[in-house]
């Protein structure tokens, strides 16, 4: 029987308390009963420390528990497995805690780079790589381009007139249940650089809200004339209506001559939208704030 994670967490708390006092009494809650069951299984005699209501901990008891953990090649008390990857947990012992481990994709993002020919692989217009956020040298990139939809990401090329001012943009998939956590880390780090962050996604409430949540500075959209002609109420999902209030506040706060006003008016007042895959005409960068 492994030491349950809640029992380990409770014992770690007790260990900290024992630094200030010789004994610590804990009521017989679930994690304490887990400790009791584990001690009984490993022949640790609780003797006079236990009664029907409480368990008394002292340094000698924790030392016995650590001895058993060590002999079983399990992480000692005070060493949390929470947030560690499986490989990092393996360095602590044979125990694995999948419920609290770091996801294998927690720091991963999908990035689109210029073509990088590889022997045995057909050349493609762009090279897509799964990379660790911590391995990206952000100073090497002139702008971050966040692409909302995965199919659009695979097809996206930054070779657009609207992006000609950015010599080496970092093109990244926004993420989903697999890559969303990694992108959050990247967006936070990028925000600290105070450089341009362009959101390329759907022209709808969700798209603009995601851009704001990511601290994007610009939206990549068709020009307003083309969009006015082609945006449609068929691309305005009903489930997004409750989120319009936030964008209405954003619209009200914009200066009267701000170019985003026309876009948000088309979206909110005329109830028009358009998914990224239907974009056409010339695209432009529109400031968000």
Secondary structure, DSSP 8 states (H G I E B T S, - for coil): ----HHHHHHHHHHHHHHTTSSEEEEE--HHHHHHHHHHHHTT---GGGB-SSEEEEEHHHHHHHHHHHHHTT---TT---TT--HHHHHHH-S---TTTS--TTTTEEEEEEE----TTS---SEEEEEEEGGG--GGG-S-EEEE-SHHHHHH----SGGGTT-TT-EEEE---TTTHHHHHHHHHHHHTTT--EEEE--BSHHHHHHHHHTT-SEEEEE-HHHHHHH-BGGG--GGGGGGHHHHHHHHHHS-TT-THHHHHHHHHTS--BB-GGG--S-EEEEE--
